[in-house]
Amino acid sequence: MSKKTPKKKLTDTLKLSIRNEFVQGIDNEQGLKVLSTLDELYKKHKVARATLYRAAKKDNWKNEREQFQRQYQEKLDQERIKNLTEESK
C-alpha cells in the first residue's frame, strides 16, 4: 500500500509562482534558461496534477510560454548582433 503525500492548495500566489516558472523558466548555473514541464512543476510544488493542468489550460500558459520564448530569442539575437558589430569595429 502506497502512502499519498499531502497536496498543497493551489493559492493565487503559488499559482503565479508556478506559472512564472513554467512560462519564463529559471536560470541555471551557466546563466541559461531552463524550462520545466507541468509534470515536473506539480511534483516540485506538491500540488494536485489535475488542478495544475486545469489552471494552465484555463489561463493559456502554453501560448504565453511560446510568446515569451519568441521575445526572449529576439532579444538574444539583437544582443548578439550588437556584440558582433562592436567586435568588428
N, C-alpha and C positions, 0 to 999 in steps of 0.2 A: 504494500500500500504506500503510495507516494503522498508526501505532505505538500500541500499547496502553500506557496508563500503569500502572505497577505499583500494585497494590491493597494497602492496609494490612490486616493481620489484625484481625478484629473481637474485640478483647480485652474482658474484662468491664468494664474501666474505660471504654474507648471506647464500648462498647455502652450503658453507663449514661449517659454524657455525651450521646450522640445521642438516647437515649430521653427524657432530661430536656428537651432542646431541642425534640423533637417534641411531647411531651405539654404542657409548660409554656410553650414559646415563649421568645423573648428580647425584652428591652425595647429599643425603638428610641430615637432621639434625643428624640422627643417624650414618651417615657415610656409608650408604648403597647405592648402585647404583639403580637409578630409571630410567627405560627405558620408553620413550614416544612413542606413536603411531604417524603415519604420520598425522592422523586427529587432534590430539592434537597440533602437531607442526605447521600445516598450520594455525590453529586458533590463536595460541600464537604469531606467527611471522607475521600474517596478509598477507600471500601470497596466490596466487590462488591455490586451491586444485589440479586441473588438472596439473598445472605446476610443483608442488612439486612431485606429484606421477610420472610424466613423468621423472623427473630428478632422482628420486630414482630408478626407473626401469632401466633407461639407464646406470646409474653408479653402479648398482647392490648392493645397500645399504643393502638389506636383507641378502645376503651372507656375506657381511663384518660384519654385526651385529652378525650373528651366529658364525663366526670365532672369533670375539673379545670375545664373551661370553665364548667360549670354552677355549681360552687362559687365560681369567680372572679367570675362575673356576679352571683351573690347577694351577695358581699362588696362589689362596686362599688355595687349597688343600696342596700345598707344604709348605705354611706358617703354616698351622695347624699341619702338620706332624712335622715341625721343632719345633714349640711351645710345642707339646706333648712330643717330645724327650727331650727337655730342662727341662720340668717339671718332667719327670720321673728320671732324673739324681740326 
